[in-house]
Amino acid sequence: MSSQSSQKTATPRRSALYMPGANARALEKARTLDADCLLLDLEDAVAPDAKTQARAQVCAALSHGGYGAREVVVRVNGLDTPWGRDDMAALAALSEGPGQCPHGVLVPKISKVEDIDAACAQLPAGLDLWIMIETPGAIFNIDALAARARNTPLTCFVMGTNDLAKEMRATLVPGRAPLIAALSLSVLAARQTGLAVLDGVFNDIGDTQGFVAECRQGMEMGFDGKTLIHPSQLAPCNAAFAPDAEEIEQARSVVAAFDDPANAGQGVLKVNGKMTELLHLDIARQRLAIAEAIARRANAMQSVDAAGDAP
């Protein structure tokens, strides 16, 4: 299975696991999980009367650090809620002190360009902006939203498929036919401006076969990875969005063939029996870059874990 990331830099985002901010044990366990990204959640996973506690726990967990090479992003509450502005302020204060700062902030319910501008006005300096794509308005404005990546810290779209289906009054069925147009438009817009784009969650934790099928669908549609709701989903998701050994070997063969001085100036070559054009060379380089980045992250995680286990 392959990852067809076209990001400007190869950053593994195969798996992005939501961790409820109100659950201190979950925040602690996240330090040991094989997730490329951790989404520390202050929004949907937190009841209204637990918002303040969750915010304090997430900030304390980040201050303590220990998340290693994992990309850590905090999903704040909507900026039009009683909690969103305080979430942003707490993260801004955290970024000025010791400890591990998040890499980015995930803002929900972004539907128009003005929403991005409002988020940027409150975004702590130096952090990336990730936005949830989960409303019909976002889909109709998807090109304009993606274009803001050119002059803001916007770096990633995250599909909120549950909310989108709710707003559409659609049914989430195997194959996700009602959402295909929205998913494809989001990938297209992201690719046009170099954004990362993550697929939505799969709700039935016990349906491993269905989950694997949806991971493969997301990979085939061009997503960089998938958002997850349970650690048991990590391994199959990471496998689905990483190039396998056969694909890596073919990619190396393609690159080697075009690098061979004997083939200089050639636009089409036959590599391992397959007609191969320059576009396939681009894909091969992308696959090798993401495979190398995955290996680097795995090594970094092992080094951090080993250091933590040392007496």
Sequence and secondary structure as in RCSB ss.txt:
>XXXX:A:sequence
MSSQSSQKTATPRRSALYMPGANARALEKARTLDADCLLLDLEDAVAPDAKTQARAQVCAALSHGGYGAREVVVR
VNGLDTPWGRDDMAALAALSEGPGQCPHGVLVPKISKVEDIDAACAQLPAGLDLWIMIETPGAIFNIDALAARAR
NTPLTCFVMGTNDLAKEMRATLVPGRAPLIAALSLSVLAARQTGLAVLDGVFNDIGDTQGFVAECRQGMEMGFDG
KTLIHPSQLAPCNAAFAPDAEEIEQARSVVAAFDDPANAGQGVLKVNGKMTELLHLDIARQRLAIAEAIARRANA
MQSVDAAGDAP
>XXXX:A:secstr
       SS    SEEEEEETT HHHHHHGGGS  SEEEEESSTTS GGGHHHHHHHHHHHHHH   TTSEEEEE
   TTSTTHHHHHHHHHHHHTSSS   SEEEE    SHHHHHHHHHHS TT EEEEEE SHHHHHTHHHHHHGGG
SSSEEEEEE HHHHHHHHT    TT GGGHHHHHHHHHHHHHHT EEEE     TT HHHHHHHHHHHHHHT SE
EEESSGGGHHHHHHHTS  HHHHHHHHHHHHHHHSGGGTT SEEEETTEEEEHHHHHHHHHHHHHHHHHHHHHHH
HHHHHHHHH  
